[in-house]
Amino acid sequence: MRGKSIGKSKKSRLMTNDAAHPLETEIRAYETRKAELDKTYPGKFVVFKGSDFVGAWDTLNAAAAEAVARFGRGPYLIRQLGAPPPTLPASVLFRDPWAA
């Protein structure tokens, strides 16, 4: 079940917790190509936008700078090959859809 809208005003909308992750496409593309990329770019930081592999960089700063230059605020996925997925605090993961 996807999110449900309740009420008419934007502020009265409530979404269920099972809404699609905003990076679902990027994560799926990364997982599909991870083994291949690990062989070609071990230890590098890779960027995905949608289902497209954008490139690989030596540092997180270089990958992030290129992603921001090309795509602005995102969303896009940056992962380091060979490293476990980052664990972020809930406050970083939550984005208020009504915030300015």
Backbone as numpy.savetxt, mean C-alpha at the origin, in Angstrom:
# Nx Ny Nz CAx CAy CAz Cx Cy Cz
-18.88 -9.74 2.58 -19.72 -8.56 2.58 -18.85 -7.33 2.58
-19.06 -6.42 1.70 -18.34 -5.15 1.66 -18.99 -4.18 2.63
-18.39 -2.97 2.75 -18.91 -1.98 3.66 -20.34 -1.57 3.32
-21.11 -1.20 4.35 -22.48 -0.75 4.17 -22.57 0.73 4.47
-23.27 1.48 3.65 -23.55 2.88 3.96 -24.86 2.95 4.71
-24.87 3.70 5.78 -26.08 3.88 6.57 -26.34 5.38 6.66
-27.54 5.80 6.36 -27.87 7.22 6.44 -27.56 7.93 5.15
-27.91 9.23 5.13 -27.78 10.00 3.89 -26.59 10.94 3.90
-26.22 11.49 5.05 -25.13 12.46 5.05 -23.78 11.75 5.07
-22.77 12.44 4.60 -21.42 11.88 4.54 -20.94 11.50 5.93
-21.19 12.33 6.91 -20.72 12.07 8.26 -21.48 10.94 8.94
-22.67 10.63 8.48 -23.43 9.57 9.15 -23.13 8.20 8.57
-22.29 8.12 7.52 -21.95 6.82 6.94 -21.07 6.02 7.88
-21.43 4.79 8.08 -20.62 3.87 8.89 -20.19 2.74 7.98
-18.95 2.36 8.09 -18.44 1.28 7.26 -18.12 0.10 8.15
-18.42 -1.09 7.68 -18.05 -2.28 8.42 -16.55 -2.48 8.31
-15.98 -3.27 9.20 -14.54 -3.48 9.24 -14.01 -4.36 8.13
-14.88 -4.96 7.32 -14.40 -5.86 6.28 -14.27 -5.19 4.92
-14.18 -3.87 4.89 -13.98 -3.14 3.64 -12.63 -3.53 3.04
-12.51 -3.46 1.73 -11.26 -3.83 1.05 -10.12 -2.93 1.51
-8.94 -3.52 1.64 -7.74 -2.77 2.02 -7.36 -1.85 0.86
-6.98 -0.59 1.14 -6.67 0.33 0.05 -5.48 -0.10 -0.81
-4.62 -0.97 -0.31 -3.47 -1.44 -1.09 -3.62 -2.90 -1.53
-4.85 -3.38 -1.54 -5.09 -4.79 -1.87 -4.47 -5.19 -3.21
-4.64 -4.39 -4.23 -4.10 -4.70 -5.56 -2.59 -4.74 -5.54
-1.97 -3.75 -4.88 -0.52 -3.68 -4.81 0.06 -4.87 -4.03
-0.58 -5.21 -2.91 -0.10 -6.33 -2.10 -0.20 -7.63 -2.89
-1.30 -7.82 -3.59 -1.48 -9.04 -4.39 -0.40 -9.11 -5.48
-0.14 -7.99 -6.15 0.88 -7.97 -7.21 2.27 -8.27 -6.63
2.57 -7.69 -5.48 3.86 -7.93 -4.82 4.01 -9.40 -4.47
2.99 -9.97 -3.85 3.06 -11.38 -3.45 3.22 -12.30 -4.66
2.56 -11.96 -5.76 2.65 -12.77 -6.98 4.07 -12.76 -7.55
4.75 -11.62 -7.48 6.07 -11.48 -8.11 7.23 -11.57 -7.12
6.94 -11.77 -5.85 7.97 -11.72 -4.81 9.14 -12.67 -5.06
8.89 -13.92 -5.39 9.98 -14.89 -5.60 10.89 -14.45 -6.73
10.30 -14.01 -7.82 11.07 -13.53 -8.98 11.90 -12.30 -8.61
11.29 -11.35 -7.90 11.99 -10.12 -7.53 13.09 -10.39 -6.51
12.88 -11.34 -5.59 13.91 -11.69 -4.61 15.20 -12.14 -5.30
15.06 -12.86 -6.40 16.24 -13.34 -7.14 16.94 -12.20 -7.88
16.15 -11.28 -8.43 16.71 -10.21 -9.26 17.18 -9.01 -8.44
16.46 -8.68 -7.37 16.74 -7.48 -6.58 16.85 -7.78 -5.09
17.70 -8.72 -4.66 17.73 -9.07 -3.24 18.09 -7.87 -2.36
17.27 -7.68 -1.31 17.52 -6.59 -0.36 17.08 -5.22 -0.80
16.66 -5.07 -2.04 16.25 -3.76 -2.56 14.84 -3.40 -2.10
14.51 -2.12 -2.19 13.18 -1.62 -1.91 12.42 -1.53 -3.23
11.28 -2.20 -3.31 10.50 -2.22 -4.55 9.22 -1.41 -4.37
8.76 -0.84 -5.47 7.54 -0.03 -5.47 6.54 -0.64 -6.43
5.29 -0.75 -5.96 4.17 -1.18 -6.80 3.10 -0.11 -6.77
2.55 0.18 -7.92 1.40 1.08 -8.06 0.35 0.30 -8.82
-0.80 0.05 -8.18 -1.77 -0.84 -8.79 -1.12 -2.21 -8.93
-1.29 -2.84 -10.05 -0.66 -4.14 -10.27 0.69 -4.02 -10.98
1.18 -2.79 -11.15 2.44 -2.55 -11.88 3.64 -2.48 -10.95
4.70 -3.19 -11.31 6.00 -3.07 -10.65 6.67 -1.83 -11.20
6.97 -0.87 -10.34 7.54 0.41 -10.77 9.05 0.34 -10.87
9.70 -0.27 -9.88 11.15 -0.35 -9.90 11.71 -0.77 -8.56
13.05 -0.83 -8.48 13.75 -1.25 -7.26 14.85 -0.23 -6.96
15.02 0.08 -5.67 16.00 1.07 -5.24 16.79 0.52 -4.05
17.97 1.08 -3.84 18.86 0.63 -2.77 18.37 1.05 -1.38
17.68 2.19 -1.28 17.25 2.70 0.02 15.75 3.01 0.01
15.19 3.00 1.21 13.79 3.37 1.36 13.58 4.82 0.93
14.50 5.70 1.28 14.37 7.11 0.90 14.34 7.29 -0.61
15.17 6.56 -1.33 15.20 6.67 -2.79 13.90 6.13 -3.39
13.41 5.01 -2.87 12.16 4.43 -3.38 10.99 5.37 -3.09
10.94 5.90 -1.88 9.85 6.82 -1.51 9.91 8.11 -2.32
11.10 8.65 -2.53 11.23 9.88 -3.31 10.72 9.69 -4.73
11.05 8.57 -5.34 10.58 8.29 -6.69 9.07 8.08 -6.72
8.54 7.35 -5.74 7.10 7.11 -5.69 6.33 8.42 -5.53
6.81 9.29 -4.65 6.15 10.58 -4.44 6.26 11.45 -5.70
7.41 11.44 -6.33 7.59 12.24 -7.55 6.65 11.78 -8.66
6.45 10.47 -8.78 5.60 9.94 -9.85 4.11 9.96 -9.52
3.77 9.66 -8.24 2.37 9.40 -7.91 1.79 10.30 -6.82
2.58 11.23 -6.31 2.07 12.09 -5.25 1.89 11.32 -3.96
0.76 11.54 -3.30 0.51 10.95 -1.99 0.15 9.47 -2.05
-0.09 8.91 -3.19 -0.36 7.48 -3.27 -1.82 7.18 -3.48
-2.22 5.96 -3.27 -1.48 4.91 -2.59 -0.52 4.16 -3.51
0.53 3.67 -2.92 1.48 2.79 -3.58 2.12 1.97 -2.48
2.72 0.86 -2.86 3.33 -0.05 -1.89 4.84 -0.03 -2.04
5.54 0.13 -0.92 6.99 0.03 -0.89 7.33 -1.09 0.09
8.09 -2.07 -0.38 8.51 -3.18 0.48 9.98 -3.48 0.22
10.68 -3.90 1.26 12.06 -4.34 1.10 12.06 -5.85 0.90
12.68 -6.27 -0.18 12.76 -7.70 -0.48 13.62 -8.40 0.56
13.14 -9.55 1.02 13.86 -10.33 2.02 13.59 -9.91 3.45
12.86 -8.83 3.64 12.53 -8.36 4.99 11.09 -8.74 5.32
10.79 -8.96 6.60 9.39 -9.24 6.95 8.53 -8.00 6.73
7.24 -8.17 6.49 6.37 -7.00 6.32 6.43 -6.13 7.57
6.39 -4.82 7.41 6.47 -3.94 8.58 5.23 -4.07 9.46
5.43 -3.91 10.75 4.32 -3.87 11.70 4.15 -2.42 12.12
2.98 -1.86 11.85 2.73 -0.46 12.16 1.69 -0.35 13.26
1.78 0.70 14.08 0.76 0.89 15.10 -0.59 1.19 14.45
-1.66 0.87 15.17 -3.01 1.07 14.64 -3.26 2.52 14.24
-2.66 3.46 14.94 -2.87 4.88 14.61 -2.33 5.23 13.24
-1.33 4.51 12.76 -0.79 4.74 11.43 -1.67 4.06 10.38
-2.22 2.90 10.72 -3.01 2.14 9.78 -4.40 2.74 9.55
-4.94 3.44 10.54 -6.29 4.00 10.42 -6.25 5.33 9.70
-7.10 5.49 8.73 -7.23 6.77 8.03 -8.69 7.15 8.07
-9.01 8.26 8.71 -10.38 8.72 8.81 -10.85 9.18 7.43
-11.86 8.51 6.85 -12.29 8.86 5.50 -12.94 10.23 5.40
-13.27 10.83 6.55 -13.92 12.15 6.52 -12.98 13.26 6.93
-11.74 12.94 7.23 -10.78 13.97 7.63 -10.44 14.86 6.44
-10.16 16.09 6.72 -9.84 17.05 5.65 -8.49 16.81 5.06
